């Protein structure tokens, strides 16, 4: 067939009428044989019109026609290849028995790929549709079509959907569903709803950010930290090599911290928690609407017939061949390996985080010992930036490893269906990747600086290096830096560059490999490449798990620690606008067309989203309470401030330390302020050295701790109540769908009543006819002087 002709005609059998519905591919290798030898291989070609069923040749002795044999001198056939041929022939026979029609390629090479085209006749489709209880419309509805709708679905999807220039358009979800199936259609519908609802979250985040930027000049704590007249002399940041320093040198950090640590942040955290609940409710409504419009409302779970994966197929073959079925004792080792492996991977992630901590501590100490004053002044910025980049690289590497480990662990469990396999794989991959992505962020948010000790009693790592502390402005600014770089790095590198670059590299390698192998192949009948040959060159479809996973991890960045980074929804929105078109282009032009699978919902992903939404309430409550200075500021203003303002807050949060109490060998070796310093300050709530209990936690510490715990309880209850209210106010079923369902039920009842009425009328008419026949027969009998038989008389009485 000519490649320049209509593509719809090209995707047909050789007769040009029967459409190619499915293509199977296998790799073959012809058997080596000498004519007349026992290993001789007769090549049979399954065909229904494209090629002759056999090539006849004349027997020179008997004149009898017999099929020709194709003999190629190549390497001997592997016994495993022979078994594959038998399995393939049996499989093709089963396809024929099921009513499918088959057309095969000629094996005209020494080895290569053979393509089997399948066509499903209307009778087979009707039978399977009846089995699946697929609904059909009772009325034919005529839609007015635009000129562009007459073209093929792939040419249309490419022009209207898989283009970056179409980013402002709504997705053609119905067309996606018709071409790719309900499961993929639901993914893109969910992604569209998620991206759409990121718009209000982004707007509010921008407002919160600009509020912090507008109020930074009037923020009293920032002014006090930047005021050189205050002259707060701080304790050294490291032993011996570090000098005493003035708090005013951290002015830039304090001002930057206010951009993300201000009263509007609390409001934004509450808003985002309610937003997560609104997103889930909105998606439920959208999902129900799609179920109705796609005729999935009556679909039952058992109607979704899952295909078995390779491991389950092997298990089925073993059990069907006479072996005993696997019991829980047989599966126990696999479960134990799963649990121990997951715990081991958690340990690997924690070890990676700890290694980065050691890097930060050692590099900070080395840079502090540098004689260059410029290097000393940039210690914290340099160490923070490089450590976050190292974290990002480790996360990207471990992500790929954890994906393979999760698949291997799931196969050990031998799940019975693909649905079970997919759900277990998703759960394992999510746990491992969640731990991998968020472990560094959890450390900065809740652990960094908590166990560092205090001057004179620091905690040391390897007996030489002090545990790191938070910046003078608090850990929230470092949390913001950590979150932003990891989030943007994963989106830019993993979600976009990897998705574009890796498939192209694989395709290039496959093309080069084919070119190297081409001269070695013996081509007997070279032909033009058909559409299925071109499609086979595309990347295979590996499922929706990677697509969902990257969006779920992003949803965690947007919801879990949004109190420290209000611009996270904005960056997620910008990424998703590109992601939708990137995925669309990938599905339309770079991947083989996946099997269409019916699905009512997004499966276990909804439960994961719901869990993340609830978990985000707890995380944001603790971030505001323990990571930011929101609670200490409130406690100071309403309990300890003499004027009821924030004046004096910085002095209130700094404790005193007598430099004479430093341990030997920890005092700064060279100090420009050493002779004049008697006391240095450090950020903590501890008793001064002149109190009866020096350096113990002060009553202010316990007051702030109680307020923090109280806020956590109040925040959680408030947000959960608001989320429940949102879920109650927003109905799951849209009003128009509810009304339409009621109309359908009413119509169904009317149809049923009409059918019963027609049956009753038919029965009554038949009874009348029978009675009339009996009466007329009796009258005739009376006229003729005859008597009715007892059976006829009984029938007449019964009819009456």
Buried (B, 14 or more C-beta within 10 A) or exposed (E): BEEEEEEEEBBBBBEEEBEBBEBBBEEBBBBBBEEEEEEEBEBEBBBBBBBEEBEEEEEEEEEEEEEEBBBBEEEEBEEEBEEBBEEBEEEBEEBEEEEBBBBBBBBBBBBBBBBBBBBBEEEBEEBBEEEBEBEEEEEEEEEEEEEEEEEEBBEBBBEBBBBEEBEEEEBBBEBBBBBBBBBBBBBBBBBBBBBBBBEEBBEBBBEBBEBBEEBBEEBBBBBBBBBEEBEBBBBBBBBBBBBBBBBBBBBEBBBBBBBBBBEBBBBBBBBBBBBBBBBBBBBBBBBBBBBBBBBBBEBEEEBBEBEBBEBBEEBEEEEEEEEEEEEEEEEEEBEEBBEEBBEEBBEBBEEBBEEBBEBBBBBBBBBBBEEEEEBBEEBBEBBBEBBBEBBBEBBBEBBEEBBEBBBEBBBBBBBBBBBBBBBBBBBBBBBBBBBBBBBBBBBBBBEBBEEBEBBBEBEEBEEEBBBBBBBBBBBBBBBBBBBBBBBBBBBEBBBBEBBBEEBEEEBEEEEEEEEEEEEEEEEEEEEEEBBBBEBBEBBEBEEBBBBBBBBBBBBBBBBBBBBBBBBBBBBBBBBBBBBBBBBBBBBBEBBBBBEBBBBBBBBBBBEBBEEBBBBBBBBBBBBBBBBBBBBBBBBBBEEEBEEEEBBBBBEBBBBBBBBEEBEEEBBBEEBEEEEEBEBBBBBBBBBEBEEEEBBEBBEBBEBBBEBBBEBBEEBBEBBBEBBEEBBEEBBEBBEEBBEEBEEEEEEEEEEEEEEEEEEEEEEEEEEEEBEEEBEEBBEEBEEEEEEBEEEBEEBBEEBE
